[in-house]
Amino acid sequence: MRKLFLTAAALVPLILPTLSLADNNARDYIAAPAGTTAMITYWQRSSSNLVYHKGDKVDNSGTTGDIFILRPVHWMNIGPVLADPQMLIIGGNGGNGAASGLADPIVLSTFWAVNNAASKTWLGLTPFITLPIGEYHPHSPGTSMGGNRWVFKPEIGFVQGFGDKFYLDLTASVSLFAKNNNFGRDAAGDKGKLEQDPLYALESHLSYDFNKSFFGAIDYYGHFGGETKVNGTKSDNKLNNHTVGLTGAYGIAPGYQLMLTYTDDISVYEGRKANTFTTRFLHVW
């Protein structure tokens, strides 16, 4: 059992950083007009001193990681459908004290099935594709920012405004993982193989306009499943993790917005229990 846990713990850096990088913020599914361009930058700091396995605390080693993201976005019409092709360019360190450099970039675009500003209703489908070109060390995959595997995540997001000031976001997704056929080495010196079950995610955000320049939000994130298997042996590390947060977003000038988000893992079945502070700066034109 101890050996099995160590295998699962070694996979935590590979599984968990991806979660927060691809999570959304309140009102992300509210569409901008076609022809709009934005440049978004993020700084995210996560701190943790507890590790859980199957709901039990098994380690209290501390770690702090910093992630930086550059995200160009452009809204455009593709036939009758509004889309926003974009990319997440990710760097930093993964919070395990050793991994640093460039992570696997993510390309994506939302395609809006409903884009009705009059009724304050938006519904979009977003395919995320993670490209396996980040820094990866096959002999020590747990210290790599890259995952050496393709990941495809279809996501559906819905936003509904209520009255003059409230908005409710609901989002659901599933991440589908290709195999990593160069995951360390086994006892015979052969390349290891990492497989992972689908990882499901749910989100909700309830936001409120305090005035024309500032809104706040209460955030929830849940991640479920995603058990890994190394060389055919299950790692017994399914996620059932729940996170809550608070967000404030302020329009500091026309075309510029500063967003601050704090999240805390309130229930962790598998992996590190962390709190995360994120700064997002948006410039749109």
C-alpha positions as YAML, in Angstrom:
chain: A
units: angstrom
residues:
- id: 1
  name: MET
  ca: [0.00, 0.00, 0.00]
- id: 2
  name: ARG
  ca: [2.83, 2.40, 0.83]
- id: 3
  name: LYS
  ca: [4.40, 1.79, -2.60]
- id: 4
  name: LEU
  ca: [1.06, 2.35, -4.26]
- id: 5
  name: PHE
  ca: [0.62, 5.67, -2.46]
- id: 6
  name: LEU
  ca: [4.09, 6.84, -3.44]
- id: 7
  name: THR
  ca: [3.20, 6.19, -7.06]
- id: 8
  name: ALA
  ca: [0.01, 8.18, -6.68]
- id: 9
  name: ALA
  ca: [1.78, 11.03, -4.90]
- id: 10
  name: ALA
  ca: [4.38, 11.24, -7.67]
- id: 11
  name: LEU
  ca: [1.55, 11.82, -10.13]
- id: 12
  name: VAL
  ca: [0.07, 14.74, -8.23]
- id: 13
  name: PRO
  ca: [2.22, 17.39, -10.01]
- id: 14
  name: LEU
  ca: [1.11, 15.93, -13.35]
- id: 15
  name: ILE
  ca: [-2.60, 15.97, -12.52]
- id: 16
  name: LEU
  ca: [-3.32, 18.96, -10.33]
- id: 17
  name: PRO
  ca: [-1.61, 21.93, -12.06]
- id: 18
  name: THR
  ca: [-3.72, 21.23, -15.15]
- id: 19
  name: LEU
  ca: [-6.91, 21.69, -13.15]
- id: 20
  name: SER
  ca: [-6.47, 25.31, -12.14]
- id: 21
  name: LEU
  ca: [-4.91, 26.30, -15.47]
- id: 22
  name: ALA
  ca: [-7.98, 25.28, -17.43]
- id: 23
  name: ASP
  ca: [-10.63, 26.39, -14.91]
- id: 24
  name: ASN
  ca: [-12.71, 29.45, -15.73]
- id: 25
  name: ASN
  ca: [-13.49, 32.75, -14.10]
- id: 26
  name: ALA
  ca: [-16.91, 34.28, -13.58]
- id: 27
  name: ARG
  ca: [-18.49, 35.59, -16.80]
- id: 28
  name: ASP
  ca: [-15.92, 33.96, -19.09]
- id: 29
  name: TYR
  ca: [-18.76, 32.68, -21.28]
- id: 30
  name: ILE
  ca: [-20.20, 36.16, -21.89]
- id: 31
  name: ALA
  ca: [-19.29, 36.83, -25.50]
- id: 32
  name: ALA
  ca: [-17.58, 39.96, -26.79]
- id: 33
  name: PRO
  ca: [-18.55, 41.36, -30.21]
- id: 34
  name: ALA
  ca: [-16.91, 39.93, -33.32]
- id: 35
  name: GLY
  ca: [-13.73, 41.82, -34.16]
- id: 36
  name: THR
  ca: [-12.75, 42.27, -30.49]
- id: 37
  name: THR
  ca: [-9.20, 41.30, -29.45]
- id: 38
  name: ALA
  ca: [-7.89, 40.79, -25.92]
- id: 39
  name: MET
  ca: [-4.58, 40.06, -24.27]
- id: 40
  name: ILE
  ca: [-4.88, 38.46, -20.85]
- id: 41
  name: THR
  ca: [-2.06, 37.74, -18.41]
- id: 42
  name: TYR
  ca: [-2.23, 35.69, -15.21]
- id: 43
  name: TRP
  ca: [-0.02, 35.19, -12.20]
- id: 44
  name: GLN
  ca: [-1.09, 32.32, -9.96]
- id: 45
  name: ARG
  ca: [0.51, 31.34, -6.65]
- id: 46
  name: SER
  ca: [-0.52, 28.09, -4.95]
- id: 47
  name: SER
  ca: [0.56, 27.09, -1.45]
- id: 48
  name: SER
  ca: [0.07, 23.73, 0.22]
- id: 49
  name: ASN
  ca: [1.32, 21.80, 3.24]
- id: 50
  name: LEU
  ca: [-1.04, 18.81, 3.25]
- id: 51
  name: VAL
  ca: [-1.35, 15.77, 0.97]
- id: 52
  name: TYR
  ca: [-4.34, 13.43, 1.06]
- id: 53
  name: HIS
  ca: [-4.80, 9.88, -0.21]
- id: 54
  name: LYS
  ca: [-8.31, 8.43, -0.29]
- id: 55
  name: GLY
  ca: [-9.44, 11.15, 2.09]
- id: 56
  name: ASP
  ca: [-6.71, 10.53, 4.68]
- id: 57
  name: LYS
  ca: [-3.92, 12.98, 5.43]
- id: 58
  name: VAL
  ca: [-0.63, 11.25, 4.58]
- id: 59
  name: ASP
  ca: [1.94, 14.05, 4.36]
- id: 60
  name: ASN
  ca: [2.40, 17.61, 5.62]
- id: 61
  name: SER
  ca: [5.32, 18.71, 3.47]
- id: 62
  name: GLY
  ca: [4.97, 22.29, 2.30]
- id: 63
  name: THR
  ca: [5.26, 23.58, -1.25]
- id: 64
  name: THR
  ca: [4.63, 26.83, -3.10]
- id: 65
  name: GLY
  ca: [4.45, 27.27, -6.86]
- id: 66
  name: ASP
  ca: [4.06, 30.17, -9.28]
- id: 67
  name: ILE
  ca: [2.45, 29.94, -12.70]
- id: 68
  name: PHE
  ca: [2.43, 32.65, -15.38]
- id: 69
  name: ILE
  ca: [0.05, 32.59, -18.34]
- id: 70
  name: LEU
  ca: [-0.19, 34.68, -21.50]
- id: 71
  name: ARG
  ca: [-3.56, 34.35, -23.26]
- id: 72
  name: PRO
  ca: [-4.28, 36.10, -26.59]
- id: 73
  name: VAL
  ca: [-7.96, 35.97, -27.68]
- id: 74
  name: HIS
  ca: [-9.82, 37.16, -30.78]
- id: 75
  name: TRP
  ca: [-13.60, 37.02, -31.29]
- id: 76
  name: MET
  ca: [-14.75, 36.36, -34.86]
- id: 77
  name: ASN
  ca: [-17.68, 35.01, -36.82]
- id: 78
  name: ILE
  ca: [-17.26, 31.61, -38.45]
- id: 79
  name: GLY
  ca: [-20.32, 31.47, -40.66]
- id: 80
  name: PRO
  ca: [-23.31, 32.13, -38.37]
- id: 81
  name: VAL
  ca: [-21.41, 31.16, -35.21]
- id: 82
  name: LEU
  ca: [-19.36, 33.46, -32.98]
- id: 83
  name: ALA
  ca: [-16.02, 31.97, -31.89]
- id: 84
  name: ASP
  ca: [-12.98, 33.17, -29.94]
- id: 85
  name: PRO
  ca: [-9.81, 31.25, -30.95]
- id: 86
  name: GLN
  ca: [-7.10, 31.59, -28.31]
- id: 87
  name: MET
  ca: [-4.08, 30.00, -26.67]
- id: 88
  name: LEU
  ca: [-2.75, 29.57, -23.12]
- id: 89
  name: ILE
  ca: [1.04, 29.94, -23.05]
- id: 90
  name: ILE
  ca: [2.13, 28.67, -19.62]
- id: 91
  name: GLY
  ca: [5.36, 28.90, -17.67]
- id: 92
  name: GLY
  ca: [6.67, 28.99, -14.13]
- id: 93
  name: ASN
  ca: [7.18, 26.22, -11.61]
- id: 94
  name: GLY
  ca: [4.72, 23.50, -10.76]
- id: 95
  name: GLY
  ca: [4.87, 23.77, -7.03]
- id: 96
  name: ASN
  ca: [6.91, 20.66, -6.29]
- id: 97
  name: GLY
  ca: [10.16, 22.49, -5.72]
- id: 98
  name: ALA
  ca: [11.85, 21.16, -8.85]
- id: 99
  name: ALA
  ca: [9.65, 21.53, -11.94]
- id: 100
  name: SER
  ca: [10.12, 24.79, -13.80]
- id: 101
  name: GLY
  ca: [10.07, 26.09, -17.34]
- id: 102
  name: LEU
  ca: [7.39, 25.89, -20.02]
- id: 103
  name: ALA
  ca: [4.30, 23.74, -19.60]
- id: 104
  name: ASP
  ca: [2.24, 22.26, -22.41]
- id: 105
  name: PRO
  ca: [0.33, 25.07, -24.17]
- id: 106
  name: ILE
  ca: [-3.43, 24.82, -24.57]
- id: 107
  name: VAL
  ca: [-5.36, 25.89, -27.68]
- id: 108
  name: LEU
  ca: [-9.11, 26.40, -27.53]
- id: 109
  name: SER
  ca: [-12.09, 28.30, -28.83]
- id: 110
  name: THR
  ca: [-15.62, 28.75, -27.58]
- id: 111
  name: PHE
  ca: [-18.40, 28.39, -30.16]
- id: 112
  name: TRP
  ca: [-21.58, 30.09, -28.99]
- id: 113
  name: ALA
  ca: [-24.87, 28.31, -29.66]
- id: 114
  name: VAL
  ca: [-26.72, 31.10, -27.81]
- id: 115
  name: ASN
  ca: [-25.44, 34.68, -27.72]
- id: 116
  name: ASN
  ca: [-28.31, 36.87, -26.59]
- id: 117
  name: ALA
  ca: [-27.25, 40.01, -24.79]
- id: 118
  name: ALA
  ca: [-30.85, 41.27, -24.64]
- id: 119
  name: SER
  ca: [-31.97, 38.34, -22.47]
- id: 120
  name: LYS
  ca: [-28.51, 38.02, -20.85]
- id: 121
  name: THR
  ca: [-28.25, 34.41, -21.98]
- id: 122
  name: TRP
  ca: [-25.11, 32.72, -23.34]
- id: 123
  name: LEU
  ca: [-24.41, 29.06, -24.10]
- id: 124
  name: GLY
  ca: [-21.12, 27.90, -25.58]
- id: 125
  name: LEU
  ca: [-19.14, 24.76, -26.35]
- id: 126
  name: THR
  ca: [-15.35, 24.90, -25.90]
- id: 127
  name: PRO
  ca: [-12.90, 22.22, -27.03]
- id: 128
  name: PHE
  ca: [-9.53, 22.49, -25.24]
- id: 129
  name: ILE
  ca: [-6.51, 20.76, -26.77]
- id: 130
  name: THR
  ca: [-3.30, 20.42, -24.76]
- id: 131
  name: LEU
  ca: [-0.23, 20.16, -26.98]
- id: 132
  name: PRO
  ca: [2.55, 17.88, -25.63]
- id: 133
  name: ILE
  ca: [5.44, 20.23, -26.38]
- id: 134
  name: GLY
  ca: [6.28, 21.55, -22.91]
- id: 135
  name: GLU
  ca: [9.44, 20.69, -20.97]
- id: 136
  name: TYR
  ca: [9.41, 17.00, -20.07]
- id: 137
  name: HIS
  ca: [12.00, 14.81, -18.35]
- id: 138
  name: PRO
  ca: [11.19, 11.13, -19.00]
- id: 139
  name: HIS
  ca: [13.45, 9.85, -16.22]
- id: 140
  name: SER
  ca: [11.73, 12.10, -13.66]
- id: 141
  name: PRO
  ca: [8.24, 12.90, -14.99]
- id: 142
  name: GLY
  ca: [7.11, 14.14, -11.56]
- id: 143
  name: THR
  ca: [9.48, 17.11, -11.92]
- id: 144
  name: SER
  ca: [8.28, 18.04, -15.41]
- id: 145
  name: MET
  ca: [6.07, 20.98, -16.35]
- id: 146
  name: GLY
  ca: [5.03, 19.16, -19.52]
- id: 147
  name: GLY
  ca: [2.96, 15.98, -19.53]
- id: 148
  name: ASN
  ca: [4.20, 14.33, -22.76]
- id: 149
  name: ARG
  ca: [0.65, 13.47, -23.81]
- id: 150
  name: TRP
  ca: [-2.27, 14.97, -25.69]
- id: 151
  name: VAL
  ca: [-5.30, 16.04, -23.68]
- id: 152
  name: PHE
  ca: [-8.70, 16.85, -25.19]
- id: 153
  name: LYS
  ca: [-11.31, 18.55, -23.01]
- id: 154
  name: PRO
  ca: [-14.77, 19.38, -24.35]
- id: 155
  name: GLU
  ca: [-16.56, 21.87, -22.11]
- id: 156
  name: ILE
  ca: [-20.03, 23.41, -22.12]
- id: 157
  name: GLY
  ca: [-20.68, 26.74, -20.39]
- id: 158
  name: PHE
  ca: [-23.90, 28.61, -19.64]
- id: 159
  name: VAL
  ca: [-24.42, 32.13, -18.28]
- id: 160
  name: GLN
  ca: [-27.75, 33.69, -17.33]
- id: 161
  name: GLY
  ca: [-28.24, 37.22, -16.04]
- id: 162
  name: PHE
  ca: [-30.94, 37.98, -13.47]
- id: 163
  name: GLY
  ca: [-32.31, 41.46, -12.98]
- id: 164
  name: ASP
  ca: [-29.83, 44.27, -13.40]
- id: 165
  name: LYS
  ca: [-26.89, 42.95, -11.37]
- id: 166
  name: PHE
  ca: [-26.75, 39.17, -10.91]
- id: 167
  name: TYR
  ca: [-25.21, 36.54, -13.21]
- id: 168
  name: LEU
  ca: [-25.05, 32.77, -12.76]
- id: 169
  name: ASP
  ca: [-22.41, 30.66, -14.56]
- id: 170
  name: LEU
  ca: [-22.62, 26.86, -14.86]
- id: 171
  name: THR
  ca: [-19.89, 24.85, -16.57]
- id: 172
  name: ALA
  ca: [-19.25, 21.12, -17.09]
- id: 173
  name: SER
  ca: [-16.34, 19.37, -18.81]
- id: 174
  name: VAL
  ca: [-14.52, 16.09, -19.24]
- id: 175
  name: SER
  ca: [-10.78, 15.72, -19.89]
- id: 176
  name: LEU
  ca: [-9.70, 12.80, -22.08]
- id: 177
  name: PHE
  ca: [-6.04, 11.79, -21.87]
- id: 178
  name: ALA
  ca: [-3.82, 10.10, -24.43]
- id: 179
  name: LYS
  ca: [-1.15, 7.67, -23.17]
- id: 180
  name: ASN
  ca: [2.29, 8.79, -22.10]
- id: 181
  name: ASN
  ca: [4.51, 5.99, -23.39]
- id: 182
  name: ASN
  ca: [7.71, 7.45, -21.92]
- id: 183
  name: PHE
  ca: [6.79, 7.70, -18.26]
- id: 184
  name: GLY
  ca: [10.03, 6.89, -16.45]
- id: 185
  name: ARG
  ca: [11.54, 3.41, -16.50]
- id: 186
  name: ASP
  ca: [10.39, 0.11, -15.01]
- id: 187
  name: ALA
  ca: [12.59, -2.39, -13.11]
- id: 188
  name: ALA
  ca: [13.90, -3.83, -16.39]
- id: 189
  name: GLY
  ca: [14.83, -0.39, -17.70]
- id: 190
  name: ASP
  ca: [12.01, -0.29, -20.25]
- id: 191
  name: LYS
  ca: [9.93, 2.82, -20.84]
- id: 192
  name: GLY
  ca: [6.96, 3.15, -18.52]
- id: 193
  name: LYS
  ca: [3.40, 3.81, -19.69]
- id: 194
  name: LEU
  ca: [0.99, 6.23, -18.03]
- id: 195
  name: GLU
  ca: [-2.75, 6.02, -18.69]
- id: 196
  name: GLN
  ca: [-5.51, 8.09, -17.12]
- id: 197
  name: ASP
  ca: [-9.28, 7.74, -16.86]
- id: 198
  name: PRO
  ca: [-11.50, 10.67, -17.86]
- id: 199
  name: LEU
  ca: [-11.46, 13.57, -15.44]
- id: 200
  name: TYR
  ca: [-14.80, 15.33, -14.89]
- id: 201
  name: ALA
  ca: [-15.21, 18.92, -13.71]
- id: 202
  name: LEU
  ca: [-18.12, 21.10, -12.60]
- id: 203
  name: GLU
  ca: [-18.06, 24.83, -11.96]
- id: 204
  name: SER
  ca: [-20.46, 27.51, -10.82]
- id: 205
  name: HIS
  ca: [-20.05, 31.24, -10.29]
- id: 206
  name: LEU
  ca: [-22.58, 33.67, -8.84]
- id: 207
  name: SER
  ca: [-21.56, 37.26, -9.55]
- id: 208
  name: TYR
  ca: [-22.98, 40.65, -8.66]
- id: 209
  name: ASP
  ca: [-22.40, 44.14, -10.08]
- id: 210
  name: PHE
  ca: [-21.63, 46.51, -7.20]
- id: 211
  name: ASN
  ca: [-21.35, 49.32, -9.72]
- id: 212
  name: LYS
  ca: [-20.53, 49.78, -13.41]
- id: 213
  name: SER
  ca: [-16.81, 49.21, -12.81]
- id: 214
  name: PHE
  ca: [-16.71, 46.49, -10.14]
- id: 215
  name: PHE
  ca: [-18.25, 43.04, -9.72]
- id: 216
  name: GLY
  ca: [-17.68, 40.30, -7.19]
- id: 217
  name: ALA
  ca: [-18.29, 36.56, -7.41]
- id: 218
  name: ILE
  ca: [-18.56, 33.43, -5.29]
- id: 219
  name: ASP
  ca: [-16.89, 30.50, -7.07]
- id: 220
  name: TYR
  ca: [-17.10, 26.69, -6.86]
- id: 221
  name: TYR
  ca: [-14.96, 24.05, -8.61]
- id: 222
  name: GLY
  ca: [-15.31, 20.27, -8.40]
- id: 223
  name: HIS
  ca: [-13.03, 17.62, -9.96]
- id: 224
  name: PHE
  ca: [-13.93, 13.94, -10.10]
- id: 225
  name: GLY
  ca: [-12.35, 10.73, -11.42]
- id: 226
  name: GLY
  ca: [-9.10, 10.82, -13.38]
- id: 227
  name: GLU
  ca: [-7.53, 7.70, -11.85]
- id: 228
  name: THR
  ca: [-4.13, 6.91, -13.33]
- id: 229
  name: LYS
  ca: [-2.56, 3.60, -14.26]
- id: 230
  name: VAL
  ca: [1.22, 3.05, -14.55]
- id: 231
  name: ASN
  ca: [2.44, 0.01, -16.51]
- id: 232
  name: GLY
  ca: [-1.00, -1.54, -16.17]
- id: 233
  name: THR
  ca: [-1.23, -1.09, -12.38]
- id: 234
  name: LYS
  ca: [-3.97, 1.19, -11.08]
- id: 235
  name: SER
  ca: [-2.74, 4.00, -8.81]
- id: 236
  name: ASP
  ca: [-5.94, 4.15, -6.74]
- id: 237
  name: ASN
  ca: [-6.00, 7.95, -6.96]
- id: 238
  name: LYS
  ca: [-9.45, 9.00, -8.14]
- id: 239
  name: LEU
  ca: [-10.23, 12.63, -7.42]
- id: 240
  name: ASN
  ca: [-13.28, 13.83, -5.52]
- id: 241
  name: ASN
  ca: [-12.05, 17.33, -4.71]
- id: 242
  name: HIS
  ca: [-14.01, 20.51, -4.01]
- id: 243
  name: THR
  ca: [-12.81, 24.12, -4.08]
- id: 244
  name: VAL
  ca: [-14.52, 27.43, -3.25]
- id: 245
  name: GLY
  ca: [-13.34, 30.94, -3.95]
- id: 246
  name: LEU
  ca: [-14.00, 34.66, -4.04]
- id: 247
  name: THR
  ca: [-13.39, 36.95, -7.01]
- id: 248
  name: GLY
  ca: [-13.30, 40.69, -7.47]
- id: 249
  name: ALA
  ca: [-12.98, 42.36, -10.88]
- id: 250
  name: TYR
  ca: [-12.44, 46.09, -11.37]
- id: 251
  name: GLY
  ca: [-12.43, 48.08, -14.59]
- id: 252
  name: ILE
  ca: [-9.49, 50.39, -13.96]
- id: 253
  name: ALA
  ca: [-9.90, 52.27, -17.28]
- id: 254
  name: PRO
  ca: [-11.78, 51.77, -20.56]
- id: 255
  name: GLY
  ca: [-10.49, 48.51, -22.05]
- id: 256
  name: TYR
  ca: [-8.58, 47.46, -18.91]
- id: 257
  name: GLN
  ca: [-9.66, 45.17, -16.09]
- id: 258
  name: LEU
  ca: [-7.90, 43.79, -13.02]
- id: 259
  name: MET
  ca: [-9.31, 40.59, -11.48]
- id: 260
  name: LEU
  ca: [-8.23, 39.03, -8.18]
- id: 261
  name: THR
  ca: [-9.30, 35.52, -7.17]
- id: 262
  name: TYR
  ca: [-8.65, 33.54, -4.01]
- id: 263
  name: THR
  ca: [-9.56, 29.84, -3.86]
- id: 264
  name: ASP
  ca: [-9.29, 27.25, -1.10]
- id: 265
  name: ASP
  ca: [-9.63, 23.47, -1.35]
- id: 266
  name: ILE
  ca: [-12.32, 22.70, 1.22]
- id: 267
  name: SER
  ca: [-12.47, 18.94, 0.60]
- id: 268
  name: VAL
  ca: [-9.63, 16.87, -0.90]
- id: 269
  name: TYR
  ca: [-9.98, 13.13, -1.44]
- id: 270
  name: GLU
  ca: [-6.78, 12.80, -3.45]
- id: 271
  name: GLY
  ca: [-3.76, 15.06, -3.85]
- id: 272
  name: ARG
  ca: [-2.59, 18.31, -2.31]
- id: 273
  name: LYS
  ca: [-4.88, 20.59, -0.34]
- id: 274
  name: ALA
  ca: [-3.96, 24.07, -1.52]
- id: 275
  name: ASN
  ca: [-4.99, 27.68, -1.46]
- id: 276
  name: THR
  ca: [-4.40, 29.75, -4.56]
- id: 277
  name: PHE
  ca: [-4.22, 33.46, -5.28]
- id: 278
  name: THR
  ca: [-4.62, 34.54, -8.91]
- id: 279
  name: THR
  ca: [-4.14, 37.96, -10.48]
- id: 280
  name: ARG
  ca: [-5.60, 38.46, -13.96]
- id: 281
  name: PHE
  ca: [-5.00, 41.55, -16.08]
- id: 282
  name: LEU
  ca: [-7.15, 42.07, -19.16]
- id: 283
  name: HIS
  ca: [-6.60, 44.52, -22.00]
- id: 284
  name: VAL
  ca: [-9.30, 44.51, -24.69]
- id: 285
  name: TRP
  ca: [-9.62, 46.52, -27.88]
...
